[in-house]
Amino acid sequence: MRANRQATPASFAFADEDFFHNMDQTKDGPLALTTRQIQGRNMWIVWTGGDDRLWDVLNWKSLGTFDMLRIVSSYKSSTIKYKFSRANRWQYLGVVNEPCFEEPSEPDHARYDLWLDKRTAGCGEDPFANESKYPGVRVGHRGEKLPDGATLPVGSFYGYPTGIVGLRLFPNPDFGPQEKAKWDAKRYYENDPTYVTQELIRPYRVGMSCGFCHVGPNPLKPPTDPNNPKWENLSSNVGAQYFWFNRIFAWEADKQSFLFQALSTYRPGALDTSLVSTDYIDNPRTMNAVYYLAPRMLQAQRWGHEHLAGGSINNRQFTDFPEFQKGPLAVYFEPPDNVLNPRVLKDGADSVGILGALNRVYLNIGLFSEDWLTHFNALFGGQKTTPIEILNARKNSTYWNVTEAWTPAMADFFLHSTEPHHLADAPDGKKYLNAPADVLDRGKTVFAERCARCHSSKLPVPAAGLDPLGCSGKDYLTCWQRYWEWTKSDGPDGDTTAFKPQMRKIVHDPNFLVDNFLSSEARIPVTLTQTNACSPLASNAIGGSIWDNFSSQTYKDLPSVGEITYYHPVTGAKLTFPMPGGGRGYTRPASLVSLWSTAPYLLNNSVGTPREQFVTDPSVAARMHEFDIAIRQMLWPETRAKDPIIGSKVEGPSLIDRTDEVSYIKVPKGFVSPPIRDLLKIAEFLLPSTKAPDGSVQIGPIPKGTPIGLLANLDLDPGEKLTFAQRIQRDKLIAGLLKSGLADLVHDGNFDNLADPLLKLSKCPDLIVNRGHYFGTAMLDGSEKEPGLSDADKNALIEFLKTF
């Protein structure tokens, strides 16, 4: 808006080139898309909405740890060895190299001597970089004449391609004549200590589209060489399953940096979307594969009734757009304030309609960061979090208005592009589908009796009073328990009142898997799933927090699920934690569509091959290898990883993410600025601080074997509602912690004596990451206990799951 660019078709033209025509292929070839659906796919893959500003700000906010310009580079030097370049980006970073590019052999003098990917000779130009058709936003130094007569570029508002799908390059509006005179690419790449400073202005900023975290190898057409895929090898919707978040966002991968150690809790394919707008909880979650959106929308008519209030009522709905006012999508909004909503986030927090969910994602990756970053202290916290308001974004951000206008096209693309990837259609896939008919039949029966109640969108119609329709908000838990008890009911085949006989008939129907989202989209209490509680404890969508406008009043009214059991990270003792209400405590069941291609499992990818042995091969054979390991750990939970400290003291899975080296909070000299000094003063109360001869600072040591969650989940939330007595108690705990002296770490060399006070100050004390989902096993305890399945039944179930 400062550049006088309003959200009009004349100012921001929706890209309609079918550049990605060969992507998203089914067994029958490329999709036939309408112009509108093509526009929606283009938006998903190349629209960044001005978020390049956020990633530039985060470079200095993260003390130089995040640096996206280095990620898109392939620097070669005799004095410094980078761990990645285009040649190994797939194996090391898990990002998708864009087809039609090659690794540079020398610096690009036209681009300030940066080592950026080169477009391969013979490939057509990227249409989205067309500055005439898509003129960029002329702010700051963009378009300015230099003393030597050259003109700084403005670029396209879609940016230039970087050679990595989903990352786009933009001229930095802060890079003017003075910055150009100071710029030295060699000093930048070689990490010259005098050049590593928060004042450094780079010539380009890197923007991120949704496609960066969602485009991946197509399971039906995997690339021969994952570092050099073709467009036909890629899918828009499968999710970045191979994405190493810690290596991408901590480019040096320094194991002695505590920040890198903390990010290493994010297994390949998982990230914590609340990392920037911190909620003081380390809760990495897998990046969603987007399958069967149309059947999923039908589930919203049963499970997704949500009441909007306050700022959430300002979200756009399909009925705001003329083309949808009389179509089938019009039923998803009931004026003035009720929406039928499919829940995308794993905690079911995004509950304002599919368009609001899509729009919120763009804010979370940096759209309108001019406002968004003022509502919290990015990465570190300590500032009260306040809601970003839709009406303010609509008033002050052209990028927001463009995004709101375009997301219906993106939703239209998903409605026509999210068919399952069936193993039977994959290269050599049928050789894995050789189970005898009687075994497959038994697997269907087991699925009907034990799994379908959460993992099928085709379910029996319950008796009156049991259906969850309209039963939500403060009464949800009572209704859920009624539904859950009914799903245990059995009877002879043909019984039309009990759940299991009806479900057996449904599953054995030849068309059971057709248009089945394989999830009920219900909200499941974590007390039942017994999975790690940190994800359902996420608090960014509760009332008054950053995503207040993007969660319904129904979500905010959800009751507490009660107490959970967790385990002490030193002694293994059983402890209890009261789960707060207001939306927290629930998880939507994962869809099992294309389950064969999406291992590891659980919401944080903790069940399957250990991270150290993670296989980066996206072939069918490798996927099936991963599937077999992960699904057997799911059904035989006693085979999951055990913690080296408390493993013998805890029954079942017990893995805790711990530091694997002595680490420090490291601050380069060039980042020791006034606001950072204030943070250092606080940190120095907790841990010893040392200054290196070059002026850099490191705080620590943090011993090897320290449970990362003890520090990452420390409750520093000044906005959390506490009674006066609770606040006094918390202040006493903090004072006692300081008095006992975290500085004693230097002498003790471990965190054992600090575990108790840190757990009491934790926002999520549940540190075991691979526990839970014991359905069908003898480990399901309490009132929910059912007989464990036999090995034969488990193996039969696996054969049926392969067909998904």
Secondary structure, DSSP 4 states (H G I P E B T S, - for coil): -TT---SSTTTSPPP---TTTTSS-BTTBS----HHHHHHHHHHHH--TTTHHHHHHHHHHTTT---HHHHTB----SS---S--GGGHHHHH---BPTTEE--SS-BGGGTTB-B-EEPTTPPPPGGG-TTTSBPP--TTTTPBPTTS-B----BTT-EE-SBTTEEEEE-TT--HHHHHH--HHHHHTT-TTT-BTT---SEEEEE-GGGGT-EE-TTS--SSTTS--GGGEESSS--TT--HHHHHSTT--TTBHHHHHHTTS-TTEE-TTSSS--S----EEPPP---HHHHHHHHHHH-EEE--GGGGGS--GGGSGGGTTSGGGGGEETTTEEE----STTS---S-HHHHHHHHHHHTTTTHHHHGGGS-TTT--S------HHHHHHH-HHHHHHHHHHHHHHHHHHTT-----GGGSTTGGGG----HHHHHHHHHHIIIIIHHHH-S--PPPPTTT--TT--GGGHHHHHHHHHHHHT---STT-SSSHHHHHHHHHTSTTTTTT--S---PPEEHHHH---STTTT--TTSTTSTTGGGS-HHHHTPPP--EEEEE-TTT--EEEEEPP-TT-SEEPPPP-TTGGGS-SBTTTT-BSS-GGG-----SHHHHHHHHHHHHHHHHSGGGS---TTTGGGSSS---B-B-SS-EEEEE-TBT--HHHHHHHHHHHHHS-EEE-TTS-EEEEEEPTT-BHHHHHTB---TTS---HHHHHHHHHHHHHHHHH-GGGHHHH-SSGGGHHHHHHTBS----BSS----TTSTT--GGG--PPPPHHHHHHHHHHHTT-
